[in-house]
Amino acid sequence: MVSLTMARSLSAQSMLLPMDDSQRNHLKAYGVTYLALKNGQKAEWLLNYRGGSFLLPDAPDLRRRAALDGVSIELMTDAAVAAVRAEVAGGNMDAVVLERAPKIAIYRPVDQPPWDDAVTLALTYAGIEFTSVWDDAVMQGDLSKYDWVHLHHEDFTGQFNKLYLAYRDAPWFVAQRERDIAMAKRFGKADVPALKKAVADNIRGFVERGGFLFAMCGATESLDLAIAAFTVDIAGPFSDGTPPAPDADARMDWTRALAFTGAHVEPSPYINALSDIDGHQVNVPARRQPLGTFTLFDFSAKLDPVATMLVQNHRTVVPDFYGVTTSFNRAIVKPGVTVLASEDGAPWSKYLHGDAGKGSWTFLGGHDPEDAQHAIGSAPTDLSLHPNSPGYRLILNNVLFPAAKKKPRKT
């Protein structure tokens, strides 16, 4: 195994992208790996080996991209690769073949509200292609065109994240409300909650048919609330301040939800929380929990490669960060859901994964891994200042997850 500067004149067959502390730009390394897949080249993910490194062919286009992006590479002969494979075979490691570049969609409106989306930032910075989709595309069945769909800040209960009381006269809120009302009429829905519930149901259908869903922030909580709602008036129109029905808890069908069961729906328009799913209750100052750190679980790469892929990192302890939904109350997480990360001693989890039908979903609490207190109107995070962000690595693990050739789970 030699450095790039030492190997320019040597014959190399493979290129290792180390993902431990020797990597200068972890986030852009995912982009180089995605480029290999896009070009039809071979790629492998070496789980638990040096932070979850990538093994790629030594190709001129990949070398150029790595050099331009400041990605550390190590050129390797066949003998060096064989030595790495022997090391991987002997420990709590495994090699997963990455087969093809996934087709990626991000659910976001054209007229983005005054907050950014960490996944959009991550993909743009890493140089990974994606398509933006919105309610009309979801309602028309366009999600079938994609392998991987991301949701972030959207409130699928149709309550506009309960921002009506504070922001009802703000131009961006008025525009958002009018846009969603018009979309509801276009698809024959009585109001925004009815539209958003239909969108949520279609997203669940995407997963059941074999899609990969990744959600962060408030989309995690609100999606399950919308899916579980027996009737759309559980959320209440709320565009005029109407609260949910007082008997909402008794009218939920949690068998349909992806991650949660038995949550309490918050009926008051004056309490800026949708339910008790969020352990931190971040927008309720009297109940807000302080931020700590969360720890990624150590999975067996050979026995549970799926969970292992999702937690690959050069750090096992990651600083926590707030969001509309920051964490997940462990008491109401469904049995069978895999907890990927939790805060030691706290009654909540940070990172969840599960299956539904032929597909799977992953929920990560919080809004922006490098802006713990991110607020409406805050400037987008400049990822060039955080090229080694362990929190953003979790996002990009999910982006490559659908590319992996799945092995049967042994546990």
Beta strands, then each sheet from edge to edge (+ up, - down):
strand 1: 2-3
strand 2: 14-17
strand 3: 43-47
strand 4: 53-57
strand 5: 74-76
strand 6: 94-98
strand 7: 104-107
strand 8: 131-133
strand 9: 148-151
strand 10: 212-216
strand 11: 293-296
strand 12: 317-319
strand 13: 328-329
strand 14: 338-342
strand 15: 348-356
strand 16: 359-364
sheet 1: 1+ 5- 2+ 4- 3+ 6-
sheet 2: 8+ 7+ 9+ 10+ 16+ 15- 13+
sheet 3: 8+ 7+ 9+ 10+ 16+ 15- 14+ 11- 12+
end
